Amino acid sequence: MSERVFIFPTYDLAQSILGQHNRYLQMMNEVIPADVVSRGDTVVIKGDELQVEALYRTLEELVFLYKEGSTITESQVRIAAKMVMNGKGDALHSMFEDTLSVTMRGKKHYAKDGRSKSNM
């Protein structure tokens, strides 16, 4: 059994990543089962080493996305947790780079720009 403690730099950041009433944390925990306790800006994760590391990494990735200016949504939380659990966490950075939103089925919605087909 493994244990890790994730501490957010600020309480506001923790609230943005964990969601209201820890809703986003619960969603992560549905994908990555582990014992999780959240208090303020601190999350304690206990369980199987693989699951603990995956949940910790998911929190790191969501903090990165938030700091890059992305608004954290339910779909981003689910996708991030699933990708990290499947060993594809590195792809998250580029996946959400130009993406406005991602549906539950993984379909990406992009912003219109000069590269759209109608403008070529």
Backbone hydrogen bonds, N-H to C=O, Kabsch-Sander energy under -0.5 kcal/mol:
donor,donor_aa,acceptor,acceptor_aa,energy
2,S,47,G,-3.5
4,R,45,I,-2.3
6,F,43,V,-3.2
7,I,5,V,-0.5
8,F,6,F,-0.5
8,F,41,D,-2.9
14,A,10,T,-1.7
15,Q,11,Y,-2.4
16,S,12,D,-2.0
17,I,13,L,-2.2
18,L,14,A,-3.0
19,G,15,Q,-1.5
22,N,19,G,-1.9
23,R,20,Q,-1.4
24,Y,18,L,-1.4
25,L,18,L,-1.6
26,Q,22,N,-2.2
27,M,23,R,-1.9
28,M,24,Y,-2.3
29,N,25,L,-2.2
30,E,26,Q,-1.4
31,V,27,M,-1.2
32,I,28,M,-3.0
35,D,46,K,-2.8
36,V,34,A,-0.6
37,V,44,V,-2.3
39,R,42,T,-2.7
42,T,39,R,-2.0
43,V,6,F,-2.8
44,V,37,V,-3.1
45,I,4,R,-3.0
45,I,43,V,-0.5
46,K,35,D,-3.0
47,G,2,S,-2.2
52,V,48,D,-2.7
53,E,49,E,-2.4
54,A,50,L,-2.1
55,L,51,Q,-2.4
56,Y,52,V,-2.3
57,R,53,E,-2.7
58,T,54,A,-2.2
59,L,55,L,-2.0
60,E,56,Y,-2.1
61,E,57,R,-2.7
62,L,58,T,-2.4
63,V,59,L,-2.2
64,F,60,E,-2.2
65,L,61,E,-2.5
66,Y,62,L,-2.4
67,K,63,V,-2.5
68,E,64,F,-1.5
69,G,66,Y,-1.6
70,S,65,L,-2.3
72,I,70,S,-0.5
77,V,73,T,-2.2
78,R,74,E,-2.5
79,I,75,S,-2.6
80,A,76,Q,-2.8
81,A,77,V,-2.4
82,K,78,R,-2.4
83,M,79,I,-2.8
84,V,80,A,-2.5
85,M,81,A,-2.3
86,N,82,K,-1.7
87,G,84,V,-1.6
88,K,83,M,-3.5
91,A,88,K,-1.3
92,L,89,G,-1.4
93,H,90,D,-0.6
95,M,91,A,-2.0
96,F,92,L,-2.0
98,D,94,S,-0.5
100,L,109,H,-3.0
101,S,109,H,-1.3
103,T,107,K,-2.8
106,G,103,T,-2.0
109,H,101,S,-2.8
111,A,98,D,-0.9
116,S,113,D,-1.7
119,N,116,S,-1.3
120,M,117,K,-1.3
